[in-house]
Amino acid sequence: MVKQPILILTHNGWGLELLKSVQMIVGEISNVHEVALNAEDSLPEYLERVKTQIEQLEWQENLLILTDIKGGTPSNVALRLSKDYKVVAISGLCASMLLEAVMKQETGGFTRGIAQEIHKAVVDSCQLLDLPIKQ
């Protein structure tokens, strides 16, 4: 089955470094693309770069877009693109989110339900870690 594309939108390119970290866990990852927002980018320039990347991708159902910060420019661009493209976007990018998304690339398309599964997996993975108390 074809791996569905994942588009990562982050500030200053840290999504690429996160991708490298996840590759340490699962091995080679394919069809994951990042468009970094750089300090010198204007909003229209960044939007156009993201559109250019999207036009090069083929997907079923929805294109999955993962963004770093809710309310940040990359997230706002993802929302804006949802007017013109079939996308499902999730903010709060972290290693567990990217890992879960990569594991679901072969599901035949990123539906809203699959996006909700990815979101739930991230929420479940975020926990306060405590050592057991010895008695």
Beta strands, then each sheet from edge to edge (+ up, - down):
strand 1: 6-11
strand 2: 32-37
strand 3: 63-67
strand 4: 87-90
sheet 1: 2+ 1+ 3+ 4+
end
